[in-house]
Amino acid sequence: MSDFLPLELKVDPLSAEVAKRLDSLSQYDFSAITDDVTRKYGWKSAKSISVEKQVKQFFALAFLDPGYYHIPEEDVDEYWHRMILHTVWYSDFCQSVFGQFYHHTPEPDPAHISEENRERTKRLVDYWFATEWNNLVLTCTQCRGPALEFGVKPDDSALPNF
């Protein structure tokens, strides 16, 4: 693939289409939202920028691990809430990056509550980004990326073995 991996990926997905989608996500301008969370939550600029990166990494899981439920970190979830409140921006973002709306479903459906989703998210973030997420939202157990119709996924040889 490339010498440059977007979003601080530590493992190459070995798929030109996934890399293209992740680069698009990486380059998408979140500055209005980052400024908003800085004001709303009183976060220092460095924290807001760091959480923006984590939000993009969370959304990247829709391409890196399609079809599964992923659980965001608490700060990622708060940032996502601010994104959604900017309705036109969020709609445009979803259409541009995913080709459809990415729904946030915070109320757990008992049929989808699973510690497996939480553990899977932790392992994936460690595998793809070599970082740890330890404060996953407790009530969000059914945030699943959109059903991406174009069949984009990493090459099987790049997938984690779990």
N, C-alpha and C positions, 0 to 999 in steps of 0.2 A: 504494500500500500504506500503510504506517504510517510515522510519523515516527521510530519506534523500531525498529531492526533488532537482533534478538538476536545474541549471541555476537560482537559487534563486527563484524558483516557490513558490508562497504563497498559491496556491490552488492545491490540489492533483488531477490530471486528472482521477484518479480511473481506469486507464487502464494500465495493465502491458506492453502492446506493445508500447503505447505512452511513458511511462516512460523509457523503454529500448531505444527507438529512441532518446529521449531527453538526456539521459545519454551519448549515442554515440556522439551526437552533442556537449555536454558539454566537453567531453574528447578529442575531435578532436584537434590536435595541430595547432594552429593559430600563433605560435610564429614568423614564417618568415614574415607573413603579418603584425603582430603587430610591429615588428622591422622596416618594410618597411614604415608604416604610420608614425612612430615616426621620421624617417629620412625625408621623403617626406614633411610632413606638419609641422615639427618642434614641434610636440606635446611632452609634458612631458610624461615620461614612464607611470605614473599613469593614465593619460588621455587615452593613447593608450590601456591600459589594460581594463579600464572602457568601452571604445567604443567596444573593442572585445567582452565583455560580452553582451553589447546591440545588437551587430550584431548576436550573437548566439540566443538571445531572439527573435530578429526579425525573424530569420529562424525558430525558434520553433513555430511561429504562423502557419506555414504550417501544423504542426501536431495538434496544439491546436484549430485551426479554419480553417480546410481544405476547399478548394474550394472558398475562398473569397480573395479579393484584400486587400493587406496591404501596408501601406505607411511608408517608413523608415524615421528616423530622418536624418537631414542633415549630421551629422558626420558618422552615420551608412552607409549612401549612399556613402560617400567618401571612407570609409573603404571597402565597397563592390566593388567599382570601382578598388581599388588596388588588391583585391582578383582576380577579373576577369583578370587583366593583367598578373597574374601568371597562365597562361592558363592550364598547366599540373596539377598544384596544385589544381586549382579550379575545373577542370574536375574530378579529383580523389575525392575531397571533396564531390561534388554533388553525384557522384556514390556511395560513401561509406555511406553517410547520407540519401540521398533521393532515391537512386536506379535509378536516372536519372538526367539529367541536369536541373538546376534551372535557367531559363532565367531572365535577367534583361532587362526590357523594359521601358526605361526612357521617351520616347516621348509619350505624352498622345494621346490616341485614343479618339476622341470626344464621341464615344459610351460608353466609360468606365469612363469618367470624372465624379466624384461624390464626393461631400463633405461627403457623407455617408461613403465612404471607409476610409476617413481621420478620421472621428469621431469614426468609428468602431475600427480602429487601436488604437486610444487613449484609448478608453474604455477597450479594450482587454489587453493592456499593464498594465493598472491600475489593472484590475481584476486578471490577472495571476501573475504579478510580483510586484504589489503594488508600482508602480513608475509612474512618469509622463513623457510623451514625448510632448514637446511643439513646437518643431521646425521641423515639418514634411516637407519633400521636397514638394514643390509646383507643380513641373512638373511630379512627379512620381505618377500616379494614377492607374497604371495597373500592379503592381508587385504582381503577384499571384503565390503562391507556385505550384510546379508541381502537376499534377493530380496523386495523390498517389494511385496506383492500389491496394495496399494491404488493403485498407479500414481502416487504422489506424485513430482513433479519440478518444477523451476522452469519458468516460462514460457520457451518457446524463445527469445524476444527477450532474455531475461536471461542466456542461456548464453554462456560464453566462446567465442571464435572460434578454437578449436584442436582 
